[in-house]
Amino acid sequence: MSVIHQPSLNQFIYLTDEGQQGGVLAYRYLSEAKIEAFHTKVVPELQGKGIAGELYNALIAFALQQHLKIKPSCSYVDAKMRRNHSALIG
C-alpha cells in the first residue's frame, strides 16, 4: 500500500497492494504559491483505516516542500488543517 503523487493530474492516490486505487486527494493551483485541496475520497471498503490521513500527510509534505499555502475547501482537509497545520492555510 502506498500513496503516489500524480502532479500532472494534481492529485495524490492511495494504491492497495493489488494496485487498485483505494483513495484520492485532489487539488488545483490557485497561484504559484497557493493550492486548493477540494476533494478527498476513500472507497467504502477501506474507510476507517487511516487512508485519508495518509493522503492528507502527503499533501502537507508536498506543500511544505514546495513552500505552498493551502486553501482547504474539502471538509476533511479543512478540519485536519485547522487542528494541525493552521499556519499553512492561505
Secondary structure, DSSP 4 states (H G I P E B T S, - for coil): -EEEEEGGGTEEEEE-TTS-EEEEEEEEEEETTEEEEEEEEE-GGGTTSSHHHHHHHHHHHHHHHHT-EEEE-SHHHHHHHHHH-GGGB-
